[in-house]
Amino acid sequence: MTLTARDWIEQFAGKLGIAAPTEKEQSELLELAGVAAHASERTAAPITCWLAARAGVGPGEAGRIGRELAEQLGAKG
């Protein structure tokens, strides 16, 4: 059985006892992951998202911070 990404996310969130991210939040998280992956190495993407979540920073704000950091570092993210 192959699940869609949305199905997986909803199932995983349910196992964690939390609500799945909204479509907007998912879009913001993917943007944040893209910034991290393009500014450094691809493996930075999931860890960057985890760090934002651990810090309690929402996807939109995390994306702003990520874009700002990439710009400061002269990265193309």
MODELLER restraints for C-alpha pairs under 7 A, 6 or more apart:
rsr = mdl.restraints
at = mdl.atoms
rsr.add(forms.Gaussian(group=physical.xy_distance, feature=features.Distance(at['CA:9:A'], at['CA:20:A']), mean=6.36, stdev=0.5))
rsr.add(forms.Gaussian(group=physical.xy_distance, feature=features.Distance(at['CA:10:A'], at['CA:20:A']), mean=5.26, stdev=0.5))
rsr.add(forms.Gaussian(group=physical.xy_distance, feature=features.Distance(at['CA:13:A'], at['CA:19:A']), mean=5.85, stdev=0.5))
rsr.add(forms.Gaussian(group=physical.xy_distance, feature=features.Distance(at['CA:13:A'], at['CA:20:A']), mean=5.24, stdev=0.5))
rsr.add(forms.Gaussian(group=physical.xy_distance, feature=features.Distance(at['CA:25:A'], at['CA:59:A']), mean=5.97, stdev=0.5))
rsr.add(forms.Gaussian(group=physical.xy_distance, feature=features.Distance(at['CA:28:A'], at['CA:59:A']), mean=5.40, stdev=0.5))
rsr.add(forms.Gaussian(group=physical.xy_distance, feature=features.Distance(at['CA:28:A'], at['CA:60:A']), mean=5.67, stdev=0.5))
rsr.add(forms.Gaussian(group=physical.xy_distance, feature=features.Distance(at['CA:28:A'], at['CA:63:A']), mean=6.67, stdev=0.5))
rsr.add(forms.Gaussian(group=physical.xy_distance, feature=features.Distance(at['CA:29:A'], at['CA:49:A']), mean=6.88, stdev=0.5))
rsr.add(forms.Gaussian(group=physical.xy_distance, feature=features.Distance(at['CA:29:A'], at['CA:59:A']), mean=5.41, stdev=0.5))
rsr.add(forms.Gaussian(group=physical.xy_distance, feature=features.Distance(at['CA:31:A'], at['CA:63:A']), mean=6.79, stdev=0.5))
rsr.add(forms.Gaussian(group=physical.xy_distance, feature=features.Distance(at['CA:32:A'], at['CA:62:A']), mean=6.91, stdev=0.5))
rsr.add(forms.Gaussian(group=physical.xy_distance, feature=features.Distance(at['CA:32:A'], at['CA:63:A']), mean=4.72, stdev=0.5))
rsr.add(forms.Gaussian(group=physical.xy_distance, feature=features.Distance(at['CA:32:A'], at['CA:66:A']), mean=6.53, stdev=0.5))
rsr.add(forms.Gaussian(group=physical.xy_distance, feature=features.Distance(at['CA:33:A'], at['CA:45:A']), mean=4.29, stdev=0.5))
rsr.add(forms.Gaussian(group=physical.xy_distance, feature=features.Distance(at['CA:33:A'], at['CA:46:A']), mean=6.52, stdev=0.5))
rsr.add(forms.Gaussian(group=physical.xy_distance, feature=features.Distance(at['CA:33:A'], at['CA:48:A']), mean=6.95, stdev=0.5))
rsr.add(forms.Gaussian(group=physical.xy_distance, feature=features.Distance(at['CA:33:A'], at['CA:49:A']), mean=6.61, stdev=0.5))
rsr.add(forms.Gaussian(group=physical.xy_distance, feature=features.Distance(at['CA:34:A'], at['CA:45:A']), mean=6.72, stdev=0.5))
rsr.add(forms.Gaussian(group=physical.xy_distance, feature=features.Distance(at['CA:35:A'], at['CA:66:A']), mean=6.61, stdev=0.5))
rsr.add(forms.Gaussian(group=physical.xy_distance, feature=features.Distance(at['CA:35:A'], at['CA:67:A']), mean=6.51, stdev=0.5))
rsr.add(forms.Gaussian(group=physical.xy_distance, feature=features.Distance(at['CA:35:A'], at['CA:77:A']), mean=4.25, stdev=0.5))
rsr.add(forms.Gaussian(group=physical.xy_distance, feature=features.Distance(at['CA:36:A'], at['CA:44:A']), mean=5.73, stdev=0.5))
rsr.add(forms.Gaussian(group=physical.xy_distance, feature=features.Distance(at['CA:36:A'], at['CA:45:A']), mean=5.03, stdev=0.5))
rsr.add(forms.Gaussian(group=physical.xy_distance, feature=features.Distance(at['CA:36:A'], at['CA:48:A']), mean=6.79, stdev=0.5))
rsr.add(forms.Gaussian(group=physical.xy_distance, feature=features.Distance(at['CA:36:A'], at['CA:66:A']), mean=7.00, stdev=0.5))
rsr.add(forms.Gaussian(group=physical.xy_distance, feature=features.Distance(at['CA:36:A'], at['CA:77:A']), mean=6.45, stdev=0.5))
rsr.add(forms.Gaussian(group=physical.xy_distance, feature=features.Distance(at['CA:37:A'], at['CA:43:A']), mean=6.79, stdev=0.5))
rsr.add(forms.Gaussian(group=physical.xy_distance, feature=features.Distance(at['CA:37:A'], at['CA:44:A']), mean=5.83, stdev=0.5))
rsr.add(forms.Gaussian(group=physical.xy_distance, feature=features.Distance(at['CA:37:A'], at['CA:45:A']), mean=5.16, stdev=0.5))
rsr.add(forms.Gaussian(group=physical.xy_distance, feature=features.Distance(at['CA:38:A'], at['CA:76:A']), mean=6.28, stdev=0.5))
rsr.add(forms.Gaussian(group=physical.xy_distance, feature=features.Distance(at['CA:38:A'], at['CA:77:A']), mean=4.65, stdev=0.5))
rsr.add(forms.Gaussian(group=physical.xy_distance, feature=features.Distance(at['CA:39:A'], at['CA:70:A']), mean=5.94, stdev=0.5))
rsr.add(forms.Gaussian(group=physical.xy_distance, feature=features.Distance(at['CA:39:A'], at['CA:75:A']), mean=4.87, stdev=0.5))
rsr.add(forms.Gaussian(group=physical.xy_distance, feature=features.Distance(at['CA:39:A'], at['CA:76:A']), mean=5.46, stdev=0.5))
rsr.add(forms.Gaussian(group=physical.xy_distance, feature=features.Distance(at['CA:39:A'], at['CA:77:A']), mean=4.25, stdev=0.5))
rsr.add(forms.Gaussian(group=physical.xy_distance, feature=features.Distance(at['CA:52:A'], at['CA:62:A']), mean=6.07, stdev=0.5))
rsr.add(forms.Gaussian(group=physical.xy_distance, feature=features.Distance(at['CA:67:A'], at['CA:77:A']), mean=6.74, stdev=0.5))
rsr.add(forms.Gaussian(group=physical.xy_distance, feature=features.Distance(at['CA:70:A'], at['CA:76:A']), mean=6.78, stdev=0.5))
rsr.add(forms.Gaussian(group=physical.xy_distance, feature=features.Distance(at['CA:70:A'], at['CA:77:A']), mean=5.59, stdev=0.5))
